């Protein structure tokens, strides 16, 4: 939806860890980020696939774990699956697809130490794609790091940290 209010919604967003790869037909998971350290109370996982043809799908899952290494990793709720739609071209062509899933920190299994979150993306067909974690508040608060500068890390296709 076009923002016609004149307000720059981007200034209220903080980006966390992300993942990108030339082939997301294999599940790709970002690094895990400690929500306590960055002070986030909510998080949204946004994912995209560059080219999918109907009826191919993109799946985004918000993951939770007990450590930054992904110990005991499990999904926060259910994954979101989006199916590519016909773009109306003749013959039908590939389309870009996006999906998102969000959660509040209360949706995490914090009683058992699940404070670390990551985004996992996968398609059922070969496609470049990726995902990123976003939050809208608080932006620059937290323990030892801030939700904008200290956590801007992207994992490239070789699982190396970039940024």
Beta strands, then each sheet from edge to edge (+ up, - down):
strand 1: 14-21
strand 2: 28-29
strand 3: 33-34
strand 4: 42-52
strand 5: 57-65
strand 6: 74-75
strand 7: 80-83
strand 8: 95-104
strand 9: 116-123
strand 10: 129-135
strand 11: 154-155
strand 12: 161-162
sheet 1: 8+ 4- 10+ 1- 11- 12+
sheet 2: 2+ 9- 3+
sheet 3: 2+ 9- 5+ 6-
sheet 4: 2+ 9- 5+ 7-
end
